[in-house]
Each structure stands twice: as structure tokens, then as C-alpha cells.
């Protein structure tokens, strides 16, 4: 799918509806690969960390637990 859009003076663009629907995310990552701009949907950070969260656990504690688990998993 190809689409041409204008960049505003503020550097903003409007993604066409079909592209927004295909991305299925309200956050996107811009990446430049060999002179091409690639848009990638970014999944919710809170959703990706939800498996590490425990009820009543604050963000910092959940983040620390997730970090510790990731380090342990990498060095097994």
C-alpha cells in the first residue's frame, strides 16, 4: 500500500485511515533503513510488562523485577 501525505510546518503528518487500521496501535516507531522510512507499530509498554506486575506493586518495583528476570533469563 502506498500513500502520499504532506508534512506540516510543525513537522506533523496525518496517517491515512487504512494505514492506522493496519498498524493497530496508537504509537509507532520511525526507523530509517537504506534511505527508506519504515513505520512499525509499538505495543503498549504497560501491556508488555503486565506479566511482571503483581497486584499492589508500584511501577518502580515492577520495573526492577522485570529487569532482574530479563538479566537472569539472558545469563542462564
Backbone as CSV, one residue per row, in Angstrom:
resi,resn,N_x,N_y,N_z,CA_x,CA_y,CA_z,C_x,C_y,C_z
1,UNK,0.849,-1.176,0.000,0.000,0.000,0.000,0.889,1.232,0.000
2,UNK,0.609,2.153,-0.873,1.346,3.412,-0.954,0.397,4.567,-0.693
3,UNK,0.925,5.605,-0.098,0.132,6.801,0.164,1.082,7.983,0.280
4,UNK,0.644,9.137,-0.205,1.441,10.355,-0.114,0.733,11.324,0.817
5,UNK,1.477,11.877,1.774,0.907,12.840,2.720,1.816,14.060,2.797
6,UNK,1.267,15.167,3.217,2.023,16.416,3.390,2.570,16.481,4.815
7,UNK,3.723,17.101,4.954,4.299,17.371,6.269,3.993,18.828,6.581
8,UNK,3.361,19.082,7.742,3.010,20.450,8.113,4.253,21.227,8.534
9,UNK,4.089,22.526,8.711,5.197,23.370,9.177,5.702,22.921,10.545
10,UNK,4.820,22.284,11.324,5.196,21.783,12.646,5.808,20.379,12.578
11,UNK,5.972,19.847,11.365,6.568,18.525,11.205,5.590,17.387,11.431
12,UNK,4.302,17.665,11.365,3.287,16.646,11.616,2.768,16.057,10.312
13,UNK,2.339,14.797,10.395,1.676,14.151,9.270,0.389,13.515,9.776
14,UNK,-0.532,13.275,8.867,-1.744,12.531,9.194,-1.669,11.207,8.456
15,UNK,-1.680,10.116,9.222,-1.648,8.805,8.596,-3.029,8.485,8.037
16,UNK,-3.100,7.996,6.812,-4.394,7.611,6.258,-5.071,6.540,7.122
17,UNK,-6.389,6.558,7.129,-7.173,5.666,7.983,-6.802,4.196,7.775
18,UNK,-6.649,3.758,6.537,-6.321,2.347,6.273,-4.980,1.960,6.887
19,UNK,-4.013,2.861,6.851,-2.705,2.576,7.447,-2.829,2.511,8.964
20,UNK,-3.581,3.444,9.565,-3.794,3.411,11.022,-4.450,2.101,11.432
21,UNK,-5.405,1.643,10.651,-6.088,0.388,10.969,-5.138,-0.803,10.845
22,UNK,-4.284,-0.790,9.838,-3.327,-1.882,9.667,-2.298,-1.920,10.793
23,UNK,-1.864,-0.747,11.251,-0.881,-0.687,12.337,-1.477,-1.174,13.647
24,UNK,-2.765,-0.917,13.860,-3.474,-1.365,15.061,-2.745,-0.954,16.343
25,UNK,-2.248,0.270,16.370,-1.537,0.792,17.533,-1.614,2.310,17.493
26,UNK,-1.601,2.945,18.657,-1.616,4.410,18.663,-0.215,4.991,18.842
27,UNK,0.782,4.107,18.870,2.174,4.536,18.974,2.973,3.825,17.884
28,UNK,3.785,4.593,17.163,4.595,3.992,16.105,6.055,4.383,16.271
29,UNK,6.918,3.540,15.750,8.361,3.787,15.759,8.791,4.107,14.334
30,UNK,9.587,5.146,14.175,10.148,5.503,12.878,11.559,4.933,12.810
31,UNK,11.874,4.267,11.703,13.216,3.720,11.514,13.631,3.978,10.066
32,UNK,14.867,4.390,9.866,15.376,4.602,8.519,16.286,3.428,8.172
33,UNK,15.926,2.735,7.079,16.692,1.584,6.611,17.023,1.818,5.142
34,UNK,18.306,1.957,4.848,18.753,2.163,3.455,17.953,3.252,2.748
35,UNK,17.907,4.434,3.303,17.199,5.584,2.719,15.686,5.405,2.628
36,UNK,15.130,4.441,3.351,13.685,4.239,3.402,13.191,4.473,4.818
37,UNK,12.066,5.134,4.936,11.445,5.343,6.238,10.477,4.201,6.490
38,UNK,10.667,3.502,7.607,9.827,2.367,7.965,9.065,2.722,9.235
39,UNK,7.758,2.519,9.219,6.920,2.734,10.398,6.579,1.379,10.987
40,UNK,6.794,1.241,12.293,6.490,-0.021,12.966,5.564,0.265,14.139
41,UNK,4.514,-0.535,14.297,3.647,-0.337,15.454,4.387,-0.722,16.733
42,UNK,4.140,0.029,17.790,4.735,-0.254,19.093,3.611,-0.701,20.014
43,UNK,3.787,-1.876,20.600,2.785,-2.369,21.529,2.887,-1.590,22.832
44,UNK,1.832,-1.566,23.566,1.780,-0.835,24.825,2.869,-1.324,25.772
45,UNK,3.641,-0.395,26.320,4.680,-0.759,27.283,4.047,-1.370,28.521
46,UNK,2.962,-0.786,28.985,2.313,-1.323,30.181,1.795,-2.721,29.916
47,UNK,1.326,-2.982,28.703,0.853,-4.315,28.357,1.984,-5.321,28.310
48,UNK,3.138,-4.920,27.805,4.260,-5.838,27.700,4.875,-6.156,29.058
49,UNK,4.694,-5.277,30.030,5.223,-5.521,31.379,4.186,-6.117,32.318
50,UNK,2.949,-6.271,31.853,1.875,-6.694,32.752,2.130,-8.066,33.365
51,UNK,2.849,-8.951,32.665,3.110,-10.278,33.220,4.045,-10.217,34.427
52,UNK,4.806,-9.123,34.561,5.723,-8.978,35.685,5.090,-8.239,36.862
53,UNK,3.982,-7.603,36.613,3.349,-6.797,37.655,2.582,-7.687,38.624
54,UNK,2.676,-7.348,39.872,1.899,-8.032,40.896,0.936,-7.016,41.477
55,UNK,-0.215,-7.496,41.889,-1.229,-6.594,42.420,-0.650,-5.794,43.586
56,UNK,-0.856,-4.488,43.534,-0.386,-3.617,44.599,1.088,-3.241,44.478
57,UNK,1.750,-3.728,43.448,3.165,-3.444,43.251,3.307,-2.150,42.466
58,UNK,4.145,-1.246,42.916,4.354,0.018,42.229,5.160,-0.158,40.954
59,UNK,5.169,0.889,40.141,5.872,0.833,38.855,7.349,0.518,39.032
60,UNK,8.020,1.201,39.964,9.461,1.003,40.151,9.763,-0.441,40.532
61,UNK,8.983,-1.000,41.443,9.202,-2.388,41.856,8.960,-3.353,40.704
62,UNK,7.893,-3.112,39.938,7.593,-3.972,38.786,8.711,-3.886,37.751
63,UNK,9.212,-2.677,37.510,10.305,-2.484,36.557,11.558,-3.212,37.032
64,UNK,11.885,-3.088,38.322,13.071,-3.744,38.863,12.965,-5.265,38.753
65,UNK,11.776,-5.804,39.043,11.570,-7.249,38.924,11.710,-7.704,37.470
66,UNK,11.140,-6.931,36.549,11.229,-7.273,35.127,12.685,-7.248,34.665
67,UNK,13.426,-6.246,35.099,14.841,-6.125,34.732,15.636,-7.315,35.274
68,UNK,15.394,-7.654,36.526,16.095,-8.770,37.154,15.793,-10.079,36.417
69,UNK,14.529,-10.292,36.068,14.151,-11.507,35.344,14.815,-11.548,33.971
70,UNK,14.838,-10.427,33.267,15.453,-10.380,31.937,16.943,-10.703,32.013
71,UNK,17.629,-10.151,33.007,19.061,-10.419,33.180,19.280,-11.887,33.507
72,UNK,18.472,-12.426,34.422,18.607,-13.836,34.793,18.340,-14.753,33.609
73,UNK,17.306,-14.446,32.814,16.976,-15.266,31.647,18.103,-15.240,30.619
74,UNK,18.736,-14.085,30.453,19.804,-13.947,29.456,21.055,-14.717,29.861
75,UNK,21.305,-14.836,31.153,22.549,-15.449,31.630,22.351,-16.867,32.144
76,UNK,21.290,-17.516,31.724,21.080,-18.918,32.134,21.836,-19.850,31.244
